[in-house]
């Protein structure tokens, strides 16, 4: 594909994302208007236009879906430009929500990762296309990746426990540890998903799947109805992209899934 075709694909995916989110927001407006309790009791349960962080999250989510739809094609590096804009917006959103661990991650980790992805993916044309092929990790790197997932989760749990509660061991009262643990998995899985995308590892979509599940669980715990719907939407989009990459992975590139002869 030419660069023009790649950018057109990004523009098309952005338009698709806008239409999808327009339909989603319209559906949520209908539910909030006609199915939820009338007046103040029902207003703001799904659509929180009074919340500046929530408002910033809408364009972030639209651009984020365009990003995922675009990099569903392992040959299209232009999606990472959308990913950078998404990361900036999400970083601002998390700052507004006082979630400093997530804000730091998006500003100082994800944006550099996405710049690295643009560099590596755009240069892949020079090797005849071999680098376009998605691959699973080999077994040693799989175990290292899983260990890193657990390490980052535990580290985020301890740090945010101390920041929020002044203790490394939050009280079980109110089940605060559940939210901290789910947030830890949200951070660690998104870190690994973005990292392995740089090297076109199909495993990255496993981590996007974990990210979506952790997000659904976290917002069920927090009672945020809109974010539950949003992360369910992400789960569907990420699963579709993951299936596309798995289908594009050749038998010799199955890594830890490769059958022993």
C-alpha positions in Angstrom: 0.0 0.0 0.0 1.2 3.5 -0.7 1.4 6.2 2.0 -1.7 7.9 0.5 -3.7 4.7 0.8 -2.5 4.2 4.4 -3.6 7.8 5.4 -6.9 7.3 3.6 -7.4 4.1 5.7 -6.8 6.1 8.9 -9.3 8.8 7.7 -11.9 6.2 6.9 -11.4 4.5 10.2 -11.7 7.8 12.0 -15.0 8.4 10.2 -16.2 5.0 11.1 -15.3 5.6 14.8 -17.2 8.9 14.8 -20.3 7.2 13.4 -20.0 4.4 15.9 -19.7 6.8 18.8 -22.4 9.0 17.5 -24.7 6.0 17.5 -23.5 4.9 20.9 -24.0 8.3 22.5 -27.4 8.6 20.8 -28.5 5.2 22.2 -27.3 6.2 25.7 -29.2 9.4 25.5 -32.4 7.5 24.6 -31.8 5.1 27.5 -31.1 7.9 30.0 -34.0 10.0 28.7 -36.7 7.4 28.5 -35.7 4.3 30.5 -33.9 5.6 33.6 -35.6 7.5 36.4 -36.8 10.9 35.5 -35.2 14.2 36.7 -32.1 14.4 38.8 -32.2 10.7 39.8 -31.5 9.6 36.2 -29.6 12.5 34.7 -25.9 12.0 34.5 -25.9 8.3 35.1 -24.7 7.6 31.5 -23.9 10.9 30.0 -21.9 13.2 32.2 -21.5 16.4 30.2 -20.9 18.4 33.4 -17.7 16.4 34.1 -14.7 18.0 32.2 -12.7 14.7 32.5 -15.6 12.8 31.0 -15.9 15.3 28.1 -12.2 15.0 27.3 -12.6 11.2 27.3 -15.1 11.3 24.4 -12.7 12.5 21.7 -10.0 10.4 23.3 -12.2 7.3 22.9 -13.2 8.2 19.3 -9.6 8.6 18.3 -8.6 5.5 20.2 -11.0 3.4 18.3 -9.7 4.8 15.0 -6.2 3.9 16.3 -7.2 0.3 17.0 -9.1 -0.1 13.7 -6.1 1.2 11.8 -3.4 -0.9 13.4 -5.6 -3.9 12.9 -3.7 -3.9 9.6 -0.1 -4.7 10.6 1.1 -2.7 7.6 -0.5 0.6 8.6 1.7 2.7 10.8 -0.4 5.8 10.4 -2.7 4.6 13.3 0.1 5.5 15.7 -0.3 9.2 14.9 -3.9 8.8 16.1 -2.5 6.9 19.1 -0.3 9.8 20.1 -3.3 12.2 20.0 -5.3 9.7 22.0 -2.5 9.4 24.6 -2.3 13.2 25.1 -6.1 13.4 25.6 -6.2 10.5 28.0 -3.2 11.9 29.9 -5.2 15.1 30.4 -8.3 13.2 31.4 -6.4 11.2 34.0 -4.8 14.4 35.4 -8.3 15.9 35.8 -9.3 12.7 37.7 -6.2 12.8 39.9 -5.0 9.4 38.5 -1.4 10.4 38.3 0.0 6.9 37.6 -2.1 6.6 34.4 -1.3 10.2 33.4 2.4 9.5 33.8 2.1 6.3 31.8 0.3 8.0 28.8 2.6 11.1 28.7 6.0 9.5 29.3 5.7 5.9 28.3 3.0 5.4 25.7 3.8 8.4 23.5 7.5 7.3 23.2 6.3 3.8 22.5 4.1 5.0 19.7 6.9 7.1 18.2 9.1 4.0 18.2 6.3 2.1 16.5 6.0 4.8 13.8 9.7 4.6 13.2 9.9 0.8 13.1 6.7 0.1 11.2 7.4 2.9 8.6 10.9 1.5 7.9 9.6 -2.1 7.4 9.0 -1.4 3.7 12.7 -1.6 3.2 13.0 -5.3 3.9 10.6 -6.5 1.4 7.7 -6.7 3.8 9.0 -9.5 6.1 8.6 -7.3 9.1 5.0 -6.8 8.4 4.2 -10.3 9.5 2.8 -10.5 13.0 4.4 -13.1 15.3 3.7 -14.6 18.7 6.4 -14.4 21.4 8.6 -17.4 21.9 8.1 -19.3 25.2 10.9 -17.6 27.2 9.6 -14.2 26.3 6.1 -15.2 27.1 7.0 -16.1 30.7 9.1 -12.9 31.0 6.1 -10.9 29.7 3.7 -12.6 32.2 6.1 -12.0 35.0 6.4 -8.3 34.0 2.6 -8.1 33.9 2.4 -9.3 37.5 5.3 -7.2 38.7 3.9 -3.9 37.3 0.4 -4.8 38.7 1.9 -5.4 42.2 4.0 -2.2 41.9 1.1 0.0 40.9 -1.0 -1.6 43.6 1.5 -0.7 46.3 2.2 2.8 45.0 -1.5 3.8 44.6 -2.3 2.2 47.9 0.2 4.5 49.6 -0.8 7.5 47.6 -4.6 7.0 48.2 -4.6 5.5 51.7 -1.2 6.3 53.2 -0.4 2.6 53.6 1.0 -0.2 51.5 -1.7 -2.5 52.8 -5.1 -0.9 52.3 -7.9 -1.9 54.7 -10.2 -4.6 53.4 -13.1 -2.5 54.6 -14.9 -1.2 51.5 -12.9 -3.7 49.4 -10.5 -0.9 48.4 -8.0 -3.5 47.3 -10.3 -4.7 44.5 -10.2 -1.3 42.8 -6.5 -1.0 43.3 -5.8 -4.5 41.9 -8.0 -3.9 38.8 -6.4 -0.6 38.2 -3.0 -2.3 38.4 -4.0 -4.8 35.8 -5.3 -1.9 33.6 -1.9 -0.2 33.8 0.3 -3.3 33.3 -1.7 -4.8 30.4 -1.9 -1.5 28.5 1.9 -1.1 29.0 2.6 -4.5 27.6 0.1 -4.1 24.8 1.7 -0.9 23.6 5.2 -2.3 24.0 4.7 -5.5 22.0 2.9 -3.6 19.3 6.2 -1.9 18.5 7.5 -5.3 17.4 4.3 -6.5 15.8 3.7 -9.3 18.4 0.3 -10.8 18.2 0.5 -11.2 22.0 -0.2 -7.5 22.3 -3.9 -8.2 21.6 -4.0 -10.6 24.5 -3.0 -7.7 26.7 -5.5 -5.4 25.0 -8.1 -8.1 25.9 -7.0 -8.1 29.5 -7.1 -4.3 29.5 -10.7 -4.3 28.4 -11.8 -6.9 30.9 -9.9 -5.1 33.7 -11.6 -1.8 32.7 -15.0 -3.4 32.8 -14.3 -4.9 36.2 -12.9 -1.6 37.5 -15.8 0.5 36.5 -18.3 -2.0 37.7 -16.6 -1.7 41.1 -16.7 2.1 40.8 -20.3 2.2 39.6 -19.5 4.2 36.4 -22.2 3.0 34.0 -20.9 4.9 31.0 -17.3 3.5 31.3 -18.7 0.0 31.7 -20.5 0.5 28.3 -17.3 2.1 26.8 -15.0 -0.7 27.9 -17.4 -3.3 26.7 -17.3 -1.5 23.3 -13.4 -1.6 23.5 -13.6 -5.3 24.3 -15.5 -5.9 21.0 -13.1 -3.7 18.9 -10.0 -5.1 20.5 -11.2 -8.7 20.1 -12.0 -8.1 16.4 -8.5 -6.6 15.8 -6.9 -9.5 17.8 -8.7 -12.1 15.7 -7.5 -10.4 12.5 -3.9 -10.5 13.7 -4.2 -14.2 14.7 -5.5 -15.0 11.3 -2.6 -13.1 9.7 0.0 -15.0 11.8 1.6 -17.7 9.8 2.1 -21.2 11.3 5.9 -20.7 11.5 5.3 -17.5 13.5 3.1 -19.0 16.1 5.8 -18.9 18.7 4.8 -20.3 22.1 1.6 -21.7 20.4 3.6 -23.6 17.8 2.9 -27.4 18.0 6.0 -29.5 18.8 6.9 -31.8 15.9 
